[in-house]
Amino acid sequence: MVDKEGKKFGVKEELKEIKELRMDLITFEVLRNAFVSACYEGSTQIEQFAYHPVVGMGRDRSNGILTVDGGLVAHGHTDAAAHYGSFEDSLINLLKHVPKEKMKPGDAYMFSDPYEVGSHVNDTHLFKPIFYKDELIAFACTVVHWPDMGGPLPGTFNPEATSCYAEGIRVPPIRLFIDNQLNEELFNFWAYNIRQSVERRGDLTAQFGSASLLEKRITDLCAKYGPDTVKLAFEEQFNYTERLLYRELDEIEDGEWEFDDYGDKDVMAPGEPPIRVHCKLTKKGRSLTFDWTGTDPSPVGSWGGPRGTCLGANYLGFMIGFPHLFPLNRGITRNLDVVTKPGTAVHVVYPSATTGYCSGAFDKVESVTIAVMSQMLSKVYPWRVYPGSVSLTNLCIGGYNPRTRKGFVQYTFSVGGENARTFKDGKDLIFMRFANAKTIPQELEERWFPILYTRYEAVPDWCGHGKFRGGFPLVRELDILADGCQMTIHGDREVYAPYGIAGGTNGGTGALIVNPGTEKEQNVGMYATGINLNKGDHIWYSQSGGGAIGDPRERDPELVLKDVMDGWLTLDAAKKFYGVVIEEIDEEALDYRIDYKATEALREELKNVPLPEGRGAHQVHPLGKNIRPAWYPTYEQVQPHITVSRPPGW
């Protein structure tokens, strides 16, 4: 660690972390890295063999290895926290239905009941028990987001659902594979109730193949090192991570910190009220308690998530503050006391609707966790202080594709702006920070679905403005090439923007407009169900920008000039938010010049004109303004820490 003068201070690497190991250090390092490597290999295999673009190219899949009692050992570098954050709870609930004693080699169990796996029905969890010489050693878990799980709407997302019965098929724990063979009767029952089941068979084949790969990697390690050594390495991974965590917690003062964030609206409740998510973090010694009981009651519409959603999002927010402890494992989860209240938006219970959990409850829990963590870490680790970031939106279009003569379900992610950092601007045109998914190439979507992209670029001025600005979001425009299509958008952040901190503004908000600039223009917002589309209809779709850090009038004018020249900022925004006056000499030649005298005068004038306060786009957040780093470290000071502080997937 370094202080604001650049001097080293605080704890150093201590040999006691190694001395407390109960096994050979080299063997421990080999095994713990082998566990992560196996998960990464499994995820890559799904990416290569899955059928639907959102699973393969989009990476909406994850893998994990767990102990026989449900402790998460490892997950892959490119996996989604919305998946692996729920692995422990999912396996523990599976074992309540199917005792370990009944499991046999070659079995694999499918499970996608939202209330027990902690997500929504589309996130299918496949658990494969791993045996070595008839001894149960571990479990492999693979999660794939199936693009359709039945229900009234293509893609299964339904913002207007008021119960699980208006969404897709809930799958209890079923033994879908016996002796490594698919149970065709069970799968056919399932296939008859979902769209494009031939595609899902391809995705399932990739999913099972990944679980089998993890099984092979663990049994190979058992054959080489012995099963007892492998199981000991599981436990030592937990203990080692725990000791590293304790060492850092000892450097942080005790205290209490609070924050809240809002979902735009409960679309099915009278008056469509916003949905508040609140957390109080209490640190006492090495004890951390995240209390979510102040959150609003369960929404009527599909927005909230079960307890597993809250756990996964809370774990992610925590790991963003301690990313060098990657991967998430039981050494961390057993030290976080996450308190929820059944019947609230972050702990919905049967039969509440859940398909919108990720853009709703998960995103807000992650956001609020980062805010309370930033307050806790600001004095000691200012480079781990972050504002809000882009949220997820789920855009689904379904119908009949005349070119392929088949039905289709298109599921498209949002791409927006990431949060600023205390030493650098936020990343532009990036996926949500809770998943290392990839943007699906336009060309691939155009091959698969009856659409044609006409625009794919950044939205100017739509970042959070600050000393360090947030990232810019993407706008997509596309034409529909077939009649009789149906669209659903299930997102958020149209009203309540990603928050800024320390005087930086909130980011821009998202929007979806059908046929903009015509007589048929329809602003459907971020919650729309079953919008009918026909050939020739046009969609304009953008997402939110990242929150900023610090007063934008303190930003280096040269950085503002660079953003103008790059097309990120307009001249009006440079003047309005940053107080920088720039002359356009020759637009084609990119000849822009700062009028330093006018800039100095304007910034002096703006000292008495505070930026508007609120939770909307480009306002100063009323709570976020009080989250301030103890100092702004330079990039050179931070670099030794960030080389390991942001591994893939975080």
N, C-alpha and C positions, 0 to 999 in steps of 0.2 A: 504493500500500500504506500501511497504518497500523500503528503499534505499539499496545501496550496502553494508552498514554496518549492515543491518538488523533492522534498526530503523524504527518505524512507522512514516508515514508522510501523508500529503494530507487530503482530505475530509473524514469525518465520516458520518455514517448514520444520516440523519437529520429528525426530527419529522415533518418538514414542508411538506415532501412528503406525509405523512399521513393526516396532518391537511387540506391539500387542497382537499381531497376527498369530494365529494358531497353526499356520502352515508356511511352507517355503515361499519366500517372496516372489521368486521367479515364476513358480507354478501358479501362484495367485494371480499375478499380472497376466500370464498367458490365458488362464481360464476366464477371468472377468472380461477380457477383451474378446475372447472367443464367443462368449455369450452374446455380446452386442453385435459382433460380426455375423453370427448366425441369423439374428433377427433382421439385420440389414440385407443379408443375402436372400432371406425369405421374402422380404418386401420387394426387392428387385425382381425376384422370380415372378411375383404376382404382376408387377408392372409389365413384364415381358409377355406373359401368357394370358392375362385377363382379356375379355372380349370388349367390353364397353369402354369408350375413350375416357370416361371420368374415373374409372378404376385403373386403367393402364397408364395413359398419358397424364391423367389428372392426379394420380397417386392417392385416391381416396381409399386407402387401405393401411393396415398396421399389423405388426407382429409382436409377440411377447413370449417370454419364458417365465413360468411361475413355479414356485415350490408346491409340494403336494398339499400344503395347508393354505395356499392362496397368496403367497408373498411374491410380489413382482420382483424378478431378478434383473431383467433387461428388456429393452425394446430397441427398435432400429433407429438409425440416425434420421431417416426421412419419414418417420411415422407421425401420426396426428395425435396430439394430446387429448382431443375429444374422444379418441378411441382408447389409448393405453392408460389414460387416467382412470378408466373404469374397469380395467382388467381384474384387479383384486376383488372388488365387490362382485363382479360377474361370476368369477370362479367360486367364490364362497357361496353365492346363491345357487349355482349349479349343483354344488355338493350337498345342498339341503334337499334337492330333488333326487339326485342319483348318488348314492354312497360310493365311495372309492372301491369298496369291496366288490361291487357289481361290475366294475369296469374291466375290460379285457384288452390285450394288445390288438391293434387294428381298429378299435372303436374310435369314433369321432362324433361329438355332440354339437348340434346346431342350437342356437339360443338367441332370440331377439325380442324378448319381452321387455319393453322400455323400463318398466318399474323395477326390473331386476338386473338389467345390463347397464342402466344408467344413461341411455341415449334415446334413439328412436328406432322404429321397426326396420328402417332401411339398413341400419348398421348390424349386419349379421355376424354374430360371434361363433366361431368354430373352435371348439376345444378338443385337443387330441391328447389323451394320456400317454406318457412316454414311459415304457417299461424297458428294463435291462435285466435279462435273465429272470423274468417273472416278478421283478421288484419294481413297484411304481416309483420312479425317480423324480418326475416333474410333469408339467403340462405345457404343451404348446398352445398358443392362442393366436388365431388370425381373424382379423376383422376386415370385412369388405362392405362398403356402402353399395348395396344393390340399388340401381337407379329406379327400380319400381318394385313395390311390395303390395300391389293391389290397391283397393280403395276406389273412391269415385273419380279421382283426378289422376292424369298421367304424372308419374313421378312420386305419387303418394302424398306429397306436401299439400296441406289443406289449412290455410289460415283461419277458415271459418269453422273448423271442426270444434265441437264442444265436448267430445269424448273420443276415446280410442276407437270406437266403432265407426267413426266417420273418417278413419285414416286407413292403414293397411293391416295386413295379417300379423297378429302377435304370435310368435313362435315360442312355445314352452321348450324346455330342454328335451330334445329328441335325439335318439341315437340314429343319425343319418347315414353313418358308415359303419358297417359290420365286417370285420376281417378285411378292412381296407377296400370294401366294395360299397358303392352307393346303393342305398335302399331305394329302388326305383318306385315302389308303391308310395312311399312317403313323399318323395320328390314330385311325383306326378300329381298328387293331391295339391301340393303347393303350386306347381306349375300351372294348374288349371285356374288358379285365382290371381295370377299376376300377369302383367303385360310383358311381351317379348321373352318368354320363358326359355327359348333356345339360347338367347344371349346369357341369361342367368346361369344356365348349365355350364357355359364356358367360363363365367366368372367363378362359379363354385369349384370347377375343376382346378383352376389356378389357386384358389383358396386352400383346397385340400392338399394340393401339391406343395404349397408353402409349409403347411403344418407338418407334412411328412418329411420335408427337408429339415425343419427344426428337430424333429424326432431323430433323424439320422445323425445330425451334428452332435446332439447330446449323447446318444448311445456310442458314437465313436469316441467321445471324450471319456465316457465311462470305461470303454475297453482299453484306452491308453493309460488313464490315470487311476482308474478304479472308481466305483460309484460312491464310496464314502468320501473320497477326496473331492469329487464334483459337488456333492451335497454340502460338504464343509465350505467349499468356495462360495456357494450360494449365501451361506450365513455370514461368512467373512466379508463378502461384498456389502451386506447390510451394515455390519459393524464398522467397517472402514468408512463408509459414507457417513454414518452417524457420528463418528469421531471428528471427521472434517467439519461437519455441520456444527457440532458443539464448540469447536475451536473458534469459529466465526461468531457464533451467538454470544460467546463470552466477551467479545469486543464491543457489543452493542448495548446501549443503555436500555433498561427496562422502561416500559411505558404503555400507554393506550393510544390508539389512533383509529379514526373513523372516516368513512367516505360512503357516498351513495351515487348511484347512476340510475338511469331510467330507460325502460323500453318505451317506444313511441306511444303505443296504445294497445288496449285490449279490445280488439275489433268486434268482439261479440258481447261485450258488457255495455249496459246502458250508458250513453254519453262517451263511450270509447276513452276511458281514463288512461293516463300513463301508468306504468308499472314500476314501482320503486324497488331497487335491490340495495340493501344496506349491510355493511359489515363493520364490526368492531374488533380490531386486532389487539390482543393483550399479550405482552411479553413479560414474563417473570422468570428471570434466570434463563434456563434452557427450555422453558415451557412456552409454547406458542398456541394461543387459542384464537380461532377465527369464528366469531359469533354472527350468524346470519339470521337470527330470529327476528330482527327488526324489518325484515323484508315483507312486502305486501302479500296478502293472501293469493292463493292460486288464481290465475286469470281464468276467465270463462273460455276464451279462445285458445288456440294452440300457440303457446309462447313459452310456458314454463318447462322445467325439467325435473326429473326425479332426483333423489339424493345423490345418486351416482354422478349426475351431471355436475352438481355442486362440488363434489369431491374432485372430479377431473379438472374442472376449471380452476379450483383453488390450488391444486397441485401445480398446474401450469403457471399461474401467477406467481407462486412461490419460486418455481424453478427459474423464471425470468429474473428474479432477484438473486438467485444462487445458481446460475447456469453452468458453472464449472463443476458442479456436483453431478452433472449428467452422466449416465441416464437416471431417470426417476426409478427408484426402487424402494423396497420396504424400509430401508434405513432412514428414508425421509418420511414416508407416509405414516409410519408408526409414531413419529414425533410431532405431527400436526393434529391438533384437536379441532376438528371441524364440527361446529354445533349448528344444527338445522332444526326447523320446526315443521313437522308434517302438515301439509295443507297450505304451505306458502309457495311462492313462485319458484323457489329454488329447491323445493322438496314436494313436488306434486305427487299425488297418490291416485291409484286406480279409482275411477276410469278417466282421469284427465287426459286431454289431448297433448301430444308431445312432439309431433313432427317438426315443429318450429323451435325445438329446444336450443339448437346450436347458434342460430342468429339471435335468439332471445336470451334465455337464462344463462347459457354457457358463456356467451360473449360478455354479459354484464358482470357475472361473477369473476371472470378473468380480469376484466377492466378494474373492478373495485379492489380486487386482491392486489393488483399492481399498485394502485393508489395508496393503500394502507402500507404496503411493503416499502414504497418509495419514501413515505414519511419516516418509517423506522430506520431505513438505510441512509438517509440523506446526509447525516453528519459524518459517517465513517466511510461509506462507499458511494460518493456522489455520481459516479458513472453508472450506477445501477438504479438511477431515478428516471422514470419514464412517464410521459403523458399517455393519452388514449390513442388507439390505433384503429385501422379499418376493421369493420365488422363483416360477417358473412352474410351474403344474400343467396337464396336458392331460386334460380330461374329454371322452370321446367316448361317445355313445350312438347306436346304429344299430338299424334294423329297418324295419317297415312301418307307414306312417301311414294309418289307416283313413279319416281325414277327406279327405286329398288323394289316397288310393288310389295312393300311390307309396312307394317306399323312401326312407329318409332317413339322413343322417349328421349328427348334431349335434356340433359341436366348440366347447367353451366354455372360455374363459380363467379364470384365477384373478385375484382382486382382493384386495390385502392392504395392509399398512402399509409406507410408505417409511421410510427411515432418518432418525433425528434429525440435526440440524445443530448446529454449535457455538454458534449464536446463536438457534435456533428449533426448535420441535418438528417431527417428521416429518409428512408429509402422510398423511391417512387415506383409506382406501378407494380406492387408486390402483393402476394397472397397474404391472408391473415396469419398472424404470428403463432396461432395455435395449431398450425399445420404446415408441413413442408411440402404441400401439394404444388403442382405445377399448373400454369395456365395452359389449357388445351389449345393447340394451334388452330387458328381460324380455318386453315385449309383442311384439317382433319374433320372438323365439325361440318364444313361444307360438303365433304364427301359422304358423311354419314346421314346428314339431315337436310331437309328441303329449305335451306336458308342461304343467304348470300350476304357476307359482311361488306359494308360500304364505308365504315369508319372504325378506326381502332387506334386511339391516341389519348394523350393526357388531357385532363380538363384544366385549362389555365386558371390561375388564381385560387384553386380549390383546396390548397393545403391549409394547415393551421399556420398562422403567421407569428413569427417570434425571432428572438435572438438566434435561435436555431429553429428553422421551420420544420413542419411535418412534411411527409411525402405527399406526392400528387396522385390522385386516383385516375383510373382509366374510364373513358367513355367508349361504348360500343354502339354502333348503329348497324342494323341488319334488316334485310328484306325477307319476307315470307314468300316461299315459292310454291306453296300448295294450299288448296282450299281445305276447310274443315279442321283446322288445327285448334288446339286449346292450350292456353298459357296460364300458369300460376306463378306468382312471385311471392316468396316468403322470406322477408328480410327484416330490416330495422334501420335505425339511424337516418331516417328522413327528417326527424324533428330534433332529437337529442344527439348532437354531434359528438365525435370522439373528443374528450376533454383536453384542454391545454393546461399547463402548469406554470407557476412562477411568473404570471403576467402574460404568457403567450396565449394566443387565441385557440379556440377549438378548431377542429378541422372542418372541411365542407361536409355536406350531407349527401345522401344518395337520392336517386330519382329514377323512375321508369315511365316513359311517355310513349304512347302508341300513336302513330301518325302525327307527329309534331308538325305545326305550321299548316295544317289542313283543316277543313271543316269537320273532319272526323277525329280531331285531336282529343286524346283522353289521357289525363294524368292519373295513372292507376296506383302510383305510390309504391310503397314497399310491402303492401298487403293486398293482394288481389287474387281472386279465385275464379278459375274457369273462364278467362277472357277468350272469346271466340276470335280467331284470326283466319284470314283468307289470303289467297295469293295477291300480292301487291301491297299488303300492309307493311308498315315500317315501324321498327322499334328503336327508341333512343334510351340507353341504359347506362347509368353511371353509379359509382359507389363513393364512399366517404373518403376524405383526406385525413392524414394523420395530425394529431394534436401537436402544438408547438411548445417550446420552452423559452421563457424570458420575454421581456418587452421587445416587440418588433422594431421599435425606434432605436434600439441598441445594436441592431444588426449592422455588420460591416457593409457600408454602401457598395463596396466592390462585389460582394456576394449578391446583393440585390441586382446590380448591373448584369452580372453573369446570368442570373435567372431570367432577366428580361431578354437578353441576347439568345438564350436557349429556347425561348418561347414559353417558359413556365409561367412567367408573370407578365401582366400588361403594364403599360406605363401608368395607368390610373391606379392600379393596385400598389405599385411601387411607391406612389405618392401618398395614397390613402392610409396604408397600413405601416409603411416603413419610413415615411417622411423623406423619401429620396426623390429628388427631381432629376429626371433623365431626359436629355434631348435626343430626339431621333434625327440623325443627320442623313443617313441613307439606309433604309430598311433592308434592301436587297444585299447591300455590302456589309450588313450587320455593324454599321457604324453608329453606335450609341455612346453618349458621353454624359458623365455626371456633372451637373451644375452644383459644385460644392458650396458656393456662396448661398444659392437659393435653398439647398438642402439644409445647411446650418440654420438659416432663418426659419425654415418650415419646422424643423425639429424643435427649435426653441419655442415656437408658437404652439406646437402640439403637446408640450409638457403640461399645459393647462387644460388639455382636452382628453380626458380619459377614454379609453376604448369602451364600448358598451359591454355591460356585464350580463351574462346569462348562460344558458346551456345550448343555445343554437349555434348555427354556423358562424364562425369568425367573431364570436363573442369571448369575453374573458370569463372563465368558469368561476362561479362564486366560491367553490371549495378548492378547486385546483390552483387558484392564484396563491393559496397559502402553502402549497407544496413547493419547497425551494431547496435546491442543493446547498450544502454549506459553502461550497465554492465551485467555480466552473473549472474543472481540470483541463489542461491542454491535451491534444491528441497524443503527444509524445509521452505525457505522464500516464495516460490511460492504456496505451498500446500493450504494455506487458501483461495487462489484465484481460483485455478483450481478445487476445490471441486464443484464449481458452474459454472466454465467457459467453460465447454465442455459437455453440456447435450447431450443425445442421438440425433443423427441426424446432429450433427455438427462435 
